[in-house]
Amino acid sequence: MPINGWRVMWLIAVYDCPVTTVEQRRAYTRFRRCLLKLNFIQHQFSVYARHFPTLAAAEAMIRRLQPAVPEGAHVAFFLLTDKQYGMTREFFGAVKTRKRPSEPLQIELF
C-alpha cells in the first residue's frame, strides 16, 4: 500500500498540568521528559507533536502515554492527517527592540 498524506498521521499533545506543589512540578517534568524521550517535538509550552506512519501507530502511542499523565492534569491528543497538518499556518510577531535613549543617562567624563 503506497504512503499518502491521508494515511500518515500527526499526533498533537496539548496539556495543562498544575504545578503549585513540588510533587506536581516533578510530575509535570516527568511527563514532559517522557514526551521528549518518545521523540515529540515542542511547538510551544505544553504543545508537542510527533509524526506517525499510520493511525494505528498514533493510537498505540496514546495508549502508551495515558498512564504517564500526571494526576490533576488535563491532556488532549489531537490526530491530524499529514494533509491537514500541512495546511496549518504559523505566524510570528515582530521582535520588539528597546529604543535607544535620546539623552544619555550618565555623564561621560572622558
C-alpha distances in whole Angstrom, upper triangle without the diagonal:
4,7,9,13,12,10,12,15,19,22,25,28,31,34,38,40,44,46,49,50,49,47,45,45,44,41,40,40,38,35,35,35,32,30,30,30,26,26,26,28,31,31,34,37,35,32,29,25,22,18,16,12,12,14,15,16,18,20,20,22,24,25,26,28,30,33,34,35,38,41,42,39,37,33,30,27,25,21,20,17,16,18,20,21,22,24,27,30,32,36,38,42,45,46,50,52,56,58,61,64,67,70,70,70,72,75,75,78,77
4,6,10,11,9,11,14,18,21,24,27,30,34,37,39,43,45,49,49,49,47,45,44,43,41,39,39,37,35,34,34,31,29,29,29,26,24,25,26,29,29,33,35,34,30,27,24,21,17,15,11,12,15,16,16,18,20,21,23,25,26,27,29,31,33,34,35,38,41,42,39,36,33,30,26,24,20,19,15,14,15,18,19,19,21,24,27,29,33,36,39,42,43,47,49,53,55,58,61,64,67,67,67,69,72,72,75,74
4,7,8,7,7,11,14,17,20,24,27,30,34,36,40,41,45,46,45,44,41,40,40,37,36,35,34,31,30,30,28,26,26,26,23,21,21,22,25,25,29,31,30,26,24,20,17,13,11,8,9,12,14,14,15,18,19,20,22,24,24,26,28,31,31,32,35,38,39,35,33,29,27,23,21,17,15,12,11,12,15,16,15,18,21,24,26,29,32,36,38,40,43,46,49,52,55,58,60,63,63,63,66,69,68,72,71
4,6,6,7,10,13,16,19,23,26,29,33,35,39,41,44,46,45,44,41,40,40,38,35,35,35,31,30,31,29,26,26,27,24,22,22,22,25,24,28,30,29,25,23,19,17,13,12,10,10,12,15,15,16,18,20,21,22,24,25,26,28,31,31,32,35,38,38,35,32,29,26,22,19,16,13,10,8,9,12,13,13,15,18,21,23,27,30,33,36,38,41,44,47,50,53,56,58,61,62,62,64,67,67,70,70
4,6,5,8,10,14,16,20,23,26,30,33,36,38,42,43,43,41,39,38,38,35,33,33,33,29,28,29,27,24,25,26,22,21,20,20,22,21,24,27,26,22,20,16,15,12,11,10,10,12,15,15,15,17,20,20,21,23,24,25,27,30,30,30,33,35,36,32,29,26,23,19,16,13,10,6,5,5,8,9,9,11,14,17,20,23,26,30,33,34,38,41,44,47,50,53,55,58,59,59,61,64,64,68,67
4,6,8,11,14,16,20,22,26,29,32,36,38,41,43,43,41,38,38,38,35,33,34,33,29,29,30,28,24,26,27,23,22,21,21,23,22,25,28,26,23,21,17,16,13,12,10,9,10,13,14,14,16,18,19,19,22,23,24,25,29,29,29,32,34,34,31,28,25,22,18,15,12,9,5,6,6,8,10,11,13,15,19,21,25,28,31,34,36,40,43,46,49,52,55,57,60,61,61,63,66,66,70,69
4,6,10,13,16,19,22,25,29,31,35,37,41,42,42,40,37,37,36,34,32,32,31,28,27,28,26,23,24,25,21,20,19,20,23,22,26,28,26,23,20,17,14,11,9,7,6,7,10,11,11,13,15,16,17,19,21,22,23,27,27,27,31,33,33,30,28,24,21,17,15,11,10,6,7,9,11,12,13,15,17,21,23,27,30,33,36,38,41,44,47,50,53,56,59,62,62,62,64,67,67,71,70
4,7,10,13,17,20,23,27,29,33,35,38,39,39,37,35,34,34,31,29,29,28,25,24,25,23,20,21,21,18,16,16,17,20,19,23,25,23,20,17,13,11,8,6,5,5,7,10,10,10,12,14,14,16,18,19,20,22,25,25,25,29,31,32,28,26,22,20,16,14,10,9,6,5,8,10,10,11,14,16,19,21,25,27,31,34,35,38,41,44,47,50,53,56,59,59,59,61,64,64,67,67
4,7,10,13,16,19,23,25,29,31,35,36,36,34,31,31,30,28,26,26,25,22,21,22,20,17,18,19,16,15,13,14,17,17,20,22,20,16,14,10,9,6,5,6,6,6,9,9,7,10,12,12,13,16,17,17,19,22,22,22,25,28,28,25,22,19,16,12,10,7,6,4,5,9,9,9,11,13,14,18,19,23,25,29,32,33,36,39,42,45,48,51,54,57,57,56,59,62,62,66,65
4,6,10,13,16,20,22,26,28,31,33,33,31,28,27,27,25,23,23,22,19,18,19,18,14,15,17,14,12,10,11,13,13,16,18,16,13,10,7,6,5,6,9,9,9,12,10,8,11,13,11,12,15,16,15,17,20,20,19,23,25,26,22,20,16,13,10,8,6,5,6,6,10,9,7,10,12,12,15,16,20,22,26,29,30,33,36,39,42,45,48,51,53,53,53,55,58,59,62,62
4,6,10,13,17,19,23,25,28,29,29,28,25,24,24,22,19,20,19,16,15,17,15,11,13,15,12,11,9,10,12,12,15,16,14,11,8,6,5,6,7,11,10,9,11,10,6,9,11,9,9,12,13,12,14,17,16,16,19,22,22,18,16,12,10,7,6,5,7,9,10,13,12,10,13,15,14,17,17,21,23,26,29,30,33,36,39,42,45,48,50,53,53,52,55,58,58,62,62
4,6,10,14,16,20,22,25,27,27,26,23,22,22,20,17,18,18,14,13,16,14,11,13,15,13,12,9,9,10,9,11,13,10,7,6,4,7,9,11,14,14,13,15,13,10,12,14,11,10,14,14,12,14,17,16,15,17,20,20,16,14,10,8,6,5,6,8,11,12,14,12,10,13,15,13,15,15,18,20,23,26,27,30,33,35,39,42,44,47,50,50,49,52,55,55,59,59
4,7,10,13,16,18,22,23,23,22,19,18,19,16,14,15,15,11,10,13,12,9,11,14,12,12,9,10,10,10,11,11,8,6,5,6,9,12,13,17,17,15,16,15,11,12,14,11,9,13,13,10,11,14,13,11,14,16,16,12,10,7,6,5,7,9,11,15,16,18,16,14,17,18,16,18,17,20,21,24,27,27,30,33,35,39,42,44,47,49,49,48,51,54,55,58,58
4,7,10,14,16,19,21,22,21,17,17,18,16,13,15,15,12,11,14,14,11,14,16,15,15,12,12,10,10,9,9,6,5,7,9,12,15,17,20,20,18,20,18,15,15,17,14,12,15,16,12,13,16,14,11,13,15,14,11,8,6,5,6,8,11,13,17,18,20,17,15,19,19,16,18,17,19,20,22,25,26,28,31,33,36,40,42,45,47,47,46,48,52,53,56,57
4,6,10,12,16,18,18,17,14,14,15,13,10,12,13,10,10,13,13,11,14,17,16,17,13,14,12,12,11,9,5,7,9,12,15,18,20,23,23,21,22,21,17,17,19,16,13,16,16,12,12,14,12,9,10,12,11,7,5,4,6,9,11,15,17,20,22,24,21,19,22,23,20,21,20,21,22,24,27,27,29,31,34,37,40,42,45,47,47,45,48,52,52,56,56
4,7,9,12,15,16,15,12,12,14,12,9,12,14,11,11,15,15,14,16,19,19,20,17,17,14,15,12,10,7,9,12,15,18,22,23,27,27,25,26,24,21,21,22,19,17,19,19,15,14,16,14,10,10,11,9,6,5,6,9,12,15,18,20,24,25,27,24,22,25,25,22,23,22,23,23,24,27,27,28,31,33,36,39,41,44,46,45,44,46,50,51,54,55
4,6,9,11,12,12,8,8,11,9,6,10,11,10,10,14,14,14,16,19,19,20,18,18,16,17,15,11,9,12,14,17,20,24,25,29,29,26,27,25,22,22,23,20,17,19,19,15,14,15,12,9,7,8,7,4,6,8,12,14,17,21,23,27,28,30,27,25,28,29,26,26,25,26,26,27,29,29,30,32,34,37,40,42,45,47,46,44,46,50,51,54,55
4,6,8,10,10,6,7,11,9,8,11,13,12,13,16,17,17,19,22,22,24,21,22,19,20,17,14,12,15,18,21,24,27,29,33,32,30,31,29,26,26,26,23,21,22,22,18,17,17,15,12,9,9,7,6,9,12,15,18,21,24,27,30,32,34,31,29,32,32,29,29,27,28,28,28,31,30,31,33,34,38,40,41,45,46,46,43,46,49,51,54,55
4,6,7,8,5,5,8,9,7,10,12,12,13,15,17,18,19,21,23,24,22,22,19,20,17,14,13,16,18,22,25,28,30,34,34,32,33,31,28,28,28,25,23,24,23,20,19,19,16,14,10,11,10,10,12,14,18,21,23,27,29,33,33,36,33,30,33,34,30,31,28,29,28,28,31,29,30,32,33,36,39,40,43,44,43,41,43,47,48,51,52
4,7,9,7,7,11,11,11,13,15,16,16,19,21,21,23,25,26,27,25,26,23,24,21,17,16,20,22,26,29,32,34,38,38,36,36,34,31,31,31,28,26,27,26,23,22,21,19,17,13,13,11,12,15,17,21,24,27,30,33,36,37,39,36,34,37,37,34,34,31,32,30,31,33,31,31,33,34,37,39,40,44,44,44,41,43,47,48,51,52
4,5,5,6,9,10,11,12,14,16,17,18,20,21,23,24,26,28,26,26,24,26,23,19,18,22,24,27,29,33,35,38,38,37,37,35,32,32,31,28,27,27,26,23,22,21,18,16,13,12,12,13,17,19,23,25,28,32,34,38,39,41,38,36,39,39,36,36,34,34,33,34,35,34,34,36,36,40,42,42,46,47,46,43,45,48,50,52,53
4,5,5,6,9,10,11,12,14,15,16,18,20,21,22,24,26,25,25,23,25,23,19,18,22,23,27,29,32,34,38,38,36,36,34,32,31,31,28,26,27,25,22,22,20,17,17,13,13,14,15,18,20,24,26,29,32,35,38,38,41,39,36,39,40,36,37,34,35,33,34,36,34,34,36,36,40,42,43,46,47,45,43,44,48,49,51,52
4,5,5,6,9,10,10,12,14,15,16,19,20,21,23,25,24,25,23,25,23,20,18,22,22,26,27,31,32,36,36,34,34,32,29,29,28,25,24,24,22,19,19,17,14,14,10,10,12,13,17,18,22,24,27,30,33,36,37,40,38,35,38,39,36,37,35,35,34,35,37,36,36,38,39,42,44,46,49,50,49,46,48,51,52,55,56
4,5,5,6,9,10,11,12,14,15,17,19,20,21,23,22,23,20,22,20,17,15,18,20,23,25,29,30,34,33,32,31,30,27,27,26,23,22,22,21,17,17,16,13,11,8,8,9,9,13,15,18,21,24,27,30,33,34,37,34,32,35,36,33,33,31,32,31,32,35,33,34,36,37,40,43,44,48,49,47,45,47,51,52,54,55
4,5,5,6,9,10,11,12,14,16,17,18,20,21,20,21,18,20,18,14,13,17,18,22,24,27,29,33,33,32,32,30,27,27,27,23,22,23,21,18,18,17,14,13,10,11,12,11,14,16,19,21,24,27,30,33,33,36,34,31,34,35,31,32,29,30,29,30,32,30,31,33,34,37,40,41,45,46,44,42,44,47,48,51,52
4,5,5,6,9,10,10,12,14,15,16,18,20,19,20,19,21,19,16,15,18,18,22,23,27,28,32,32,31,31,28,26,26,25,22,21,22,20,17,17,16,12,12,9,11,13,13,16,16,20,22,25,27,30,33,33,36,34,32,34,36,33,33,31,32,31,32,34,32,34,35,36,40,42,43,47,48,47,45,46,50,50,53,53
4,5,5,6,9,10,10,13,14,15,17,19,18,19,18,20,19,16,14,17,17,20,21,25,26,30,30,28,28,25,23,23,22,19,18,18,17,13,14,12,9,8,6,8,10,10,13,13,17,18,22,25,27,30,31,34,32,29,33,34,31,32,30,31,31,32,35,33,35,37,38,41,44,45,49,50,49,47,49,52,53,56,56
4,5,5,6,9,10,11,12,14,16,17,15,16,15,17,15,12,10,13,14,17,19,23,24,28,28,27,27,25,22,22,22,18,17,18,17,13,14,13,10,9,6,9,10,9,11,11,15,16,20,22,25,28,29,31,29,27,30,31,27,28,26,28,27,28,31,30,31,33,34,38,41,42,46,47,46,44,46,50,50,53,54
4,5,5,6,8,10,11,12,14,16,14,15,14,17,15,12,11,14,14,17,19,22,24,28,28,27,27,25,23,23,22,19,18,20,17,14,16,15,11,11,10,13,14,12,15,14,17,18,21,24,26,29,29,32,30,27,30,31,28,29,27,28,27,28,30,29,30,32,34,37,40,41,45,46,45,43,45,48,49,52,52
4,6,5,6,9,10,10,12,14,14,16,15,18,17,15,13,15,14,17,18,21,23,26,27,26,25,23,21,21,20,17,16,17,14,12,13,12,8,9,8,12,14,13,15,14,17,18,21,23,26,28,29,32,30,27,30,32,29,30,28,30,29,31,33,32,34,36,37,41,43,45,49,50,49,47,48,52,52,55,55
4,5,5,6,9,10,11,13,12,14,13,16,15,13,10,12,11,14,15,19,20,23,24,23,22,20,18,18,17,14,13,14,12,9,10,10,6,7,7,11,13,10,12,11,13,14,17,19,22,25,25,28,27,24,27,29,26,27,26,28,27,29,32,31,33,35,37,41,43,45,49,50,49,47,49,53,53,56,56
4,5,5,6,9,10,11,10,11,10,13,12,10,8,10,9,12,14,17,19,23,24,23,23,20,18,19,18,15,14,16,14,11,13,13,10,10,10,14,15,12,13,12,14,14,17,19,21,24,24,27,25,22,25,27,24,25,23,25,24,26,29,27,29,32,33,37,40,42,45,47,46,44,46,50,50,53,53
4,5,5,6,8,10,10,11,11,15,15,13,12,13,11,14,14,18,19,23,24,24,23,20,19,20,19,15,16,17,14,12,14,14,11,12,12,16,18,15,17,15,17,17,19,21,23,25,25,28,27,24,26,28,26,27,25,27,26,28,30,29,31,33,35,39,41,43,47,48,47,46,47,51,51,53,53
4,5,5,6,9,9,12,12,16,16,15,13,13,11,13,13,16,17,20,21,21,20,17,16,17,15,12,12,14,11,8,11,11,8,10,11,15,17,15,16,14,16,15,18,19,21,23,24,27,26,23,26,28,26,27,26,28,28,30,33,32,34,36,38,42,44,46,50,52,50,49,51,54,54,57,57
4,5,5,7,5,8,9,12,13,12,10,10,8,9,9,13,14,18,19,18,18,15,13,15,14,10,11,13,11,8,11,13,10,11,13,16,18,15,15,12,13,12,15,16,18,20,20,23,22,19,22,24,22,23,22,25,25,27,30,29,32,34,36,40,42,45,48,50,49,48,50,53,53,56,56
4,5,5,5,7,8,12,13,13,12,11,9,10,10,13,15,19,20,20,21,17,16,18,17,13,14,17,14,12,15,16,13,14,16,19,21,18,18,16,17,15,17,18,20,21,21,24,23,20,22,25,22,24,22,24,24,27,29,28,30,32,35,38,40,43,46,48,47,46,48,51,51,54,54
4,5,7,10,12,15,17,16,15,15,12,13,12,14,15,18,20,21,20,17,16,18,16,12,14,16,13,12,15,15,13,15,16,20,22,19,20,18,19,17,19,20,21,23,22,26,25,22,24,27,25,27,25,28,27,30,32,31,34,36,38,42,44,46,50,51,50,49,51,54,54,56,56
4,6,9,12,15,17,17,15,14,11,10,9,11,12,15,16,17,16,13,12,14,12,9,11,13,10,10,13,14,12,14,17,20,22,19,19,16,17,15,17,17,18,20,19,23,23,20,22,25,23,25,24,27,27,30,33,32,35,37,39,43,45,48,51,53,52,51,53,56,56,59,59
4,6,10,13,15,16,15,13,10,9,7,9,11,14,16,17,17,14,13,15,15,11,13,16,13,13,16,18,15,17,19,23,24,21,21,18,18,15,16,16,17,18,17,21,21,18,19,22,21,22,21,24,24,28,30,29,32,34,37,40,43,46,49,51,50,49,51,54,54,57,56
4,7,9,12,13,11,10,6,5,5,8,11,14,16,16,17,14,12,15,14,11,12,15,13,12,15,17,14,15,17,21,22,19,18,15,14,12,13,14,15,16,16,19,18,15,17,20,18,19,18,21,22,25,27,27,30,32,35,38,41,44,47,49,48,47,49,53,53,56,55
4,6,9,11,11,9,5,5,6,9,13,16,18,18,20,17,15,18,18,14,15,19,17,15,18,20,17,18,19,23,23,20,19,16,16,14,14,15,15,17,16,19,18,14,16,18,16,17,15,18,18,21,23,23,26,28,31,35,37,40,43,45,45,44,46,49,49,53,52
4,6,7,8,6,4,7,9,12,16,19,21,21,22,20,17,19,20,17,17,20,19,16,19,20,17,17,18,22,22,18,17,15,15,14,15,16,16,19,18,20,19,15,17,19,16,16,14,16,16,19,21,20,23,26,28,32,34,37,40,42,42,41,43,47,47,50,50
4,7,8,6,6,7,10,13,17,20,21,21,23,21,18,20,22,18,18,22,21,18,20,23,20,19,20,23,23,19,18,15,15,14,14,15,15,17,16,18,17,13,15,16,13,13,10,12,12,15,18,18,21,24,27,30,33,36,39,41,41,40,43,46,46,49,49
4,6,5,7,10,13,16,20,23,24,24,26,24,20,22,24,20,20,23,22,19,21,23,20,18,19,22,21,17,16,15,15,15,15,17,18,20,20,21,19,16,18,18,15,14,12,13,12,14,17,17,19,22,25,28,31,33,37,39,39,38,40,44,44,48,48
4,6,8,12,15,19,22,25,26,25,27,25,21,23,24,20,19,22,22,18,19,21,18,16,16,19,18,15,14,13,14,15,16,19,20,23,22,24,22,19,21,22,18,18,15,16,15,17,19,19,20,23,25,29,32,34,37,39,39,37,40,43,44,47,48
4,7,10,14,17,20,23,24,23,24,22,19,20,21,17,16,19,18,15,16,18,15,13,13,16,15,11,11,9,11,12,13,16,18,21,21,23,21,18,21,21,18,19,17,18,18,20,23,22,24,27,29,32,35,37,41,43,42,41,43,47,48,51,51
4,7,11,14,17,20,21,20,22,20,16,18,19,16,15,18,18,15,16,18,16,14,15,18,17,14,12,10,10,10,11,13,14,17,17,20,17,14,17,18,14,15,14,16,16,19,22,22,24,27,30,33,36,38,41,44,43,42,45,48,49,52,53
4,7,11,13,17,18,17,19,17,14,16,17,13,13,16,16,13,15,17,15,14,16,19,19,15,14,11,11,10,10,12,13,16,16,18,16,13,16,17,15,16,15,17,18,21,23,23,26,29,32,35,38,40,44,46,45,45,47,50,51,54,54
4,7,10,14,15,14,16,14,11,14,15,12,12,16,15,13,16,18,16,16,18,22,22,18,16,13,12,9,9,10,10,12,12,15,14,10,13,15,13,15,14,17,19,22,25,25,28,31,34,37,40,43,46,48,48,47,49,53,53,56,56
4,7,10,12,12,14,11,9,12,13,10,11,15,14,13,16,18,17,17,20,23,24,20,19,15,14,11,11,10,10,12,11,14,14,11,13,16,15,17,17,20,21,25,28,28,31,34,37,40,43,45,49,51,51,50,52,55,55,59,58
4,7,9,10,12,10,8,12,13,11,13,16,15,15,18,21,20,20,23,26,27,24,22,18,16,13,12,10,10,9,8,12,13,10,12,15,15,17,18,21,23,27,29,30,33,36,39,42,45,48,51,53,53,53,55,58,58,61,61
4,6,7,9,6,6,10,10,9,12,14,14,15,17,20,20,20,24,27,28,25,23,19,17,13,13,10,10,9,9,13,14,12,14,17,17,20,21,25,27,30,33,34,37,40,43,46,49,52,55,57,57,56,59,62,62,65,64
4,7,9,7,8,11,12,12,14,16,17,18,20,23,23,24,27,30,31,28,26,22,20,17,15,12,12,10,9,13,14,14,15,18,19,22,24,27,29,33,36,36,40,42,46,49,51,54,57,60,60,59,62,65,65,68,67
4,5,5,7,9,10,11,13,15,16,17,19,22,22,23,27,29,30,27,25,22,19,15,14,11,11,9,10,13,14,14,16,19,20,23,25,29,31,34,37,38,42,44,48,51,53,56,59,62,62,61,64,67,67,70,70
4,5,5,6,9,10,11,12,14,15,17,20,21,21,25,27,28,25,23,19,16,13,12,8,9,9,11,14,14,14,17,19,19,23,25,28,31,34,37,38,41,44,47,50,53,56,59,62,62,61,64,67,67,70,70
4,5,5,6,9,10,11,12,14,15,18,20,20,24,26,28,25,23,20,18,14,14,11,13,12,14,17,17,18,20,22,23,26,28,31,34,37,40,41,44,47,50,53,56,59,62,64,64,63,66,69,69,72,72
4,5,5,6,9,10,10,12,14,17,18,19,23,25,27,24,22,19,17,14,14,11,13,13,14,17,18,17,19,22,22,25,26,30,32,35,38,39,42,45,48,51,54,56,59,62,61,61,63,66,66,70,69
4,5,5,6,9,10,11,12,16,16,16,20,23,24,21,19,15,13,10,10,8,10,11,12,16,15,14,17,20,19,23,23,27,29,32,35,36,39,42,45,48,51,53,57,59,59,58,60,64,64,67,67
4,5,5,6,9,10,11,14,15,15,19,21,22,20,18,15,13,10,10,9,12,13,15,18,17,17,20,22,22,25,26,29,31,34,38,38,41,44,47,50,53,56,59,61,61,60,62,66,66,69,69
4,5,5,6,9,10,12,14,15,19,21,23,21,19,16,15,12,14,12,15,16,18,21,20,20,23,25,24,28,28,32,33,36,39,40,43,45,48,52,54,57,60,62,62,61,63,67,67,70,70
4,5,5,6,9,11,11,13,16,19,21,18,17,14,13,10,12,11,14,16,17,20,20,18,21,24,23,26,26,29,30,33,36,37,39,42,45,48,51,53,57,59,58,57,59,63,63,66,66
4,5,5,6,9,10,10,14,17,18,15,14,11,10,7,10,10,13,16,18,21,19,18,22,23,22,25,25,28,30,33,36,36,39,42,44,48,50,53,56,58,58,57,59,63,63,66,66
4,6,5,8,10,11,14,16,18,16,15,13,13,11,13,13,17,19,21,24,23,22,25,27,26,29,29,32,33,36,39,40,42,45,47,51,54,56,59,61,61,60,62,65,66,69,69
4,6,7,8,10,14,16,18,16,16,14,14,12,15,15,18,20,22,25,24,23,26,28,27,29,29,32,33,36,39,39,41,44,46,50,53,55,58,60,59,58,60,64,64,67,67
4,6,5,7,10,13,15,13,13,10,11,10,13,14,18,20,21,25,23,21,25,27,25,27,27,30,30,33,36,36,38,41,43,47,49,52,55,57,56,55,57,60,61,64,64
4,5,6,9,11,13,11,11,9,10,10,14,15,19,21,23,26,24,23,27,28,26,29,29,31,32,35,38,38,40,43,45,48,51,53,56,58,58,56,58,62,63,66,66
4,6,8,10,13,12,13,12,14,14,17,19,22,25,27,30,28,27,30,32,30,32,31,34,35,37,40,39,42,44,46,50,52,54,58,59,59,57,59,63,63,66,66
4,6,9,12,10,12,11,13,13,17,19,22,25,26,29,27,25,29,30,28,30,29,32,32,34,37,36,38,41,43,46,49,51,54,56,55,53,55,59,59,62,63
4,7,9,7,8,7,10,12,15,18,21,24,26,28,26,24,28,29,27,29,28,30,30,32,35,35,37,39,41,45,47,49,53,54,54,52,54,58,58,61,62
4,6,5,8,9,13,15,18,21,24,27,29,32,29,27,31,32,29,30,29,31,31,33,35,35,36,39,40,44,46,48,51,53,52,50,52,56,57,60,60
4,6,9,11,14,17,20,23,26,30,31,34,31,30,33,34,31,33,32,33,33,35,38,37,38,41,42,46,48,50,53,54,54,52,54,57,59,61,62
4,7,10,13,16,20,23,26,30,31,34,31,29,33,33,30,31,30,32,32,33,36,35,36,39,40,44,47,48,51,53,52,50,52,56,57,60,61
4,6,10,13,16,20,23,26,28,30,27,26,29,29,26,28,27,28,28,30,33,32,34,36,38,41,44,46,49,51,50,48,51,54,56,59,60
4,7,10,13,17,20,23,25,27,24,23,26,26,24,25,24,26,27,28,31,31,33,36,38,41,44,46,49,51,51,49,51,55,56,60,60
4,7,10,13,16,20,22,24,21,20,23,24,21,23,22,24,25,27,31,31,33,36,38,41,44,46,49,51,51,50,52,56,57,60,60
4,6,10,13,17,19,21,18,17,20,20,18,20,20,23,24,26,30,30,33,36,38,41,44,47,50,52,52,51,53,57,58,61,62
4,7,10,13,15,18,15,14,18,18,17,19,20,23,24,27,30,31,33,37,39,42,45,48,51,53,53,52,55,58,59,62,63
4,6,10,12,14,12,11,15,15,14,17,17,21,23,25,29,30,33,36,39,42,45,47,50,53,53,52,55,58,59,63,63
4,7,10,12,10,9,13,14,13,17,18,22,24,27,31,32,35,38,41,44,47,50,53,55,55,55,57,61,61,65,65
4,6,8,6,6,9,10,11,14,16,20,22,26,29,31,34,37,40,43,46,49,51,54,54,54,57,60,61,64,64
4,5,5,6,8,10,11,15,17,21,24,27,30,32,35,39,42,45,48,51,53,56,56,56,59,62,62,66,65
4,5,5,6,9,10,14,16,20,22,26,29,30,34,37,40,43,46,49,51,54,55,55,57,60,60,64,63
4,5,5,7,9,13,16,19,22,26,29,31,34,37,40,43,46,49,51,54,55,55,58,61,61,64,64
4,5,5,7,11,14,17,20,24,27,29,32,35,39,41,44,47,50,53,53,53,56,59,60,63,63
4,5,6,9,11,15,18,21,24,26,29,33,36,39,42,45,47,50,50,50,53,56,57,60,60
4,6,8,11,14,17,21,24,26,29,32,36,38,41,44,46,50,50,50,53,56,56,60,59
4,6,10,13,17,20,23,25,28,31,35,37,40,43,45,49,49,50,53,56,56,59,59
4,7,10,13,17,20,22,25,28,32,34,37,40,43,46,46,46,49,52,53,56,56
4,7,10,13,16,19,22,25,29,31,34,37,39,42,43,43,46,49,50,53,53
4,7,10,13,15,18,22,25,27,31,34,36,39,40,40,43,46,46,50,50
4,7,10,12,15,18,22,24,27,30,32,36,36,37,40,43,43,47,47
4,7,9,12,15,18,21,24,27,29,32,33,33,36,39,40,43,43
4,6,9,12,15,18,21,24,26,29,30,30,33,36,37,41,41
4,6,9,13,14,18,21,23,26,27,27,30,33,34,38,38
4,6,10,12,15,18,21,24,24,25,28,30,31,35,35
4,7,9,13,15,18,21,21,21,25,28,28,32,32
4,6,9,12,15,18,18,18,21,24,25,28,29
4,6,9,12,14,15,15,18,21,22,25,26
4,6,9,12,13,13,17,19,20,24,25
4,6,9,9,11,14,16,17,21,21
4,5,7,8,11,13,15,19,20
4,7,9,12,13,15,19,20
4,6,9,10,12,15,17
4,5,7,9,12,14
4,7,10,13,15
4,6,10,12
4,6,9
4,6
4
